[in-house]
Amino acid sequence: MSATTADSPCRSIPCVAGSALGARFSYESDRIGCLGRWAAEYGDVFRFGVRTVVINSPDLVQRVLSNTNKQFLAATPLVEHLHTSSSENLELWMRGRRQGRRGIHPDAVLDCTARLNDALRRGLAECAGRPTALAAAAERVCGRAAVDICLGADASAFYTLIARASLDILAFNQTLHPPLWGSRRRRARAVAAEVEVSDRLMGLIALRRAAGALDDQDMISILLRQDNPLPDKAAAAMIRIALIGGHSTPGAALAWIIRELAARPDITARVRMEALDSRDSKGDIQVAELRFTAALVKEMLRLYPPTWMLAREAREPVDLGPWSLEAGTRVLFSPYLMHRDVRWWDQPDVMRPERWLGASAPHTPNAYLPFGAGPRMCMGSRLGMDMLTLAAAHLTADYLIDVREPASEKLHPDILLVPQRTQMMLTRHQGATASIAPADHG
């Protein structure tokens, strides 16, 4: 396969050779492998399809992310741009982000730690004692914990709604060329799900304001009692995004962590010791004391970033290094590939949590993107890290972990990167250590 040069839309960018249909078939057959082979052949910038450019350089990716909302656009989460004007939506969204950052400030997250500990204990206990699909179980644990943290005493009324809405919205938000068949139905279901969640949250906000019930240590109360509170619509949007994002993405990350813990009894023992040493008399684990466990979470987010592909769109003609992009060009970049590039990391295919315990970052600048970067960086990154760290600690402290998966299982990411066809069994810990055959990180 040899590189060709297109006349349009990116005049100087090498293009994947062959027909668009052939390239699409190759991609669908092995998404990560295909992008990796193309990057090796065409370089850090190449064109795939009529208006899609893939980049693999940390500096170029950072340039795109830092100019989001200026030269580049991101689809405003999650599908609200389909039923509101783009200018209204962007203004509301960015104001919500500016004030919402205070609602998910580290101090606010710390105030919710007891609730998070309790939610994770209950979620893991519900999964124990029977074989279950790993990805589904991890998603349920994280999803319900996110609802508990955000909505407190009102959480149970939203469990089923958020789980269903998350599936409908994620099914529509394909990163790369979503298939045409069924697109109208998926769009309709995604919009309906978002509207239903927004309406229910607006109703809850109205009830809490009317009752003056803003003293709880949950995210919705923290947002509503700020000195300069968000408009109700913006507060509902912030909470909705936290709920939907907290359902599937952390769940995928937790699934990979559980899989690794089952495969590595040495790491499991170290995490368990740290968890038991930091547990208080109420059974809560102090997340600030879980230094090695947090390093494990960072390493698993490096090896298996759930959001394995990110996208932006050029809103105007723009130069990206020596390359020129036309307005409307879709720019894709894969944290998965960047996190495993030997140019940016030492021994990138080796799972080594200790790399995160040093005084300096273990990678080239801008080469680690588990939560994105720039103005649209994930607002809930601190909450997500605490949730995953505490979940790993409670798992190892309280349960024997057994994981089974097909020997020939390969990565085939869709919207998220999740372990497929993998089963899990949790048994109350009695001092034994579970194991599976070591997982292949390739």
C-alpha positions, 0 to 999 in steps of 0.5 A: 500500500502506498500513500497518495495525495488528495486534491481535497479537502486536505491537499498535502495530507497523505491518504490511505490508498485504495477505495474508501469501501476497502479502507472502511472494511479493513478498519471495521475488521480490526480498528486498533490494528488498522489505525496502528498499521496506517500510522506506521505507513503514512506517519502521524497525520493521514487522511481516512475517508473524504473528510476525516484526518487521523493524527498521532502526534501529542503536540498536534493533538494538544493544539487541537484540544487547546483550540476547541471552541475556537478553531475546532468544535466538539459535539456538545455532550451528548446530543443536545445540539440536535434539539437546541441552537448551537450558539445557545448550547455552547454558551450554556455548556461553557458557563456550566463548565466554568461554574460546574468545575466548582461543583466537582472541585476536589473539596466537593468530591472529598465531601462525598467520599463517605457516600461513594464508599457506601455506594461502591460497597453496596454495588459490589455486594450485589454482584457477588456470589454468582457468575456475571458478565464483567463489563455489565457488572462493572458498568452497573457498579460505577453507574449506580455509584455516579447516580448516588453521588450526584442525586443522593437520597433521590438516586434510586428513582433514576437508576433504571432511567440513567442506565437505559439513557446511557445506552441509547445516547452512546449508541448514537455517538459513534466516533467514526462514520456511524453506519447509515442503517437505523441512524434515524431510529438511533437519533430519535432514541438518543434525543428522547433519552436526553430530553427525558433525563433533562426533564426529570432532573429539572423536576427534581431541581424544582422540588429541591428548591421549593423544599429548601433541601440543598444541604445534602452532600451530593453534587446536585445540592453542591451546584444549587447552593453556590453563591452564584448558582447556575441557571436550573437548565445549566445545572441539569445539563451538568448533572445529566452529563455526569450521570451519563458519562459516569455510567459507561466510561468508568464502568469500562475502566473498572472492568479492565482493572478487575481483569488485571487484578484477577491476573496479577495476584502480586498486584492484588496483594499490594492493593489489598494491603493498602486498602486494609491499612487505610480503612477506618472503623466504619469500613470507609477507605481513605482514598488519599492514602491509596497511592499505589492503587491510584498508580494502578488506576492510572496505568490501566487508563493508559493501557486501556483508555475507555474513550479510545478515540476522540474527535474534533471538527475544524470550524474554519480553515486552519493550519495544523503544523505544515498541513492545511485543513478545510472547514468541516474536516473531522480530526480523529486521534486515539489515546490508545495508540498514543499511550502505547507509542515507544516514542512517548513512553518507556516500555509502553506495552508493559503494565507497570504501576510504579512508573506513576510513583516517581517525581516526574511524569513518565511520558512525553508532554501531552501523551497521556489523555485518559480524560481528554484535555483543553476546554472540554476536558472531562469535568469529572476526572477527579471523581472518576479517579476516586471512584476507580481507586476506591472500587479497586480497594474495596474489591481486593479488601473484601473479595476473591476475584475470578475472571474467565475469558476466551483464550483468543479474545481480541480487542474490538472497540466500538464507542468504548473499549471494553473487555468482551465475552469476559465473565466474573465471579466475586466471592467474599474474601477468606484469605485466598488469592484468585488468578487467571492466565496472565492477560495479553496487553497487546 
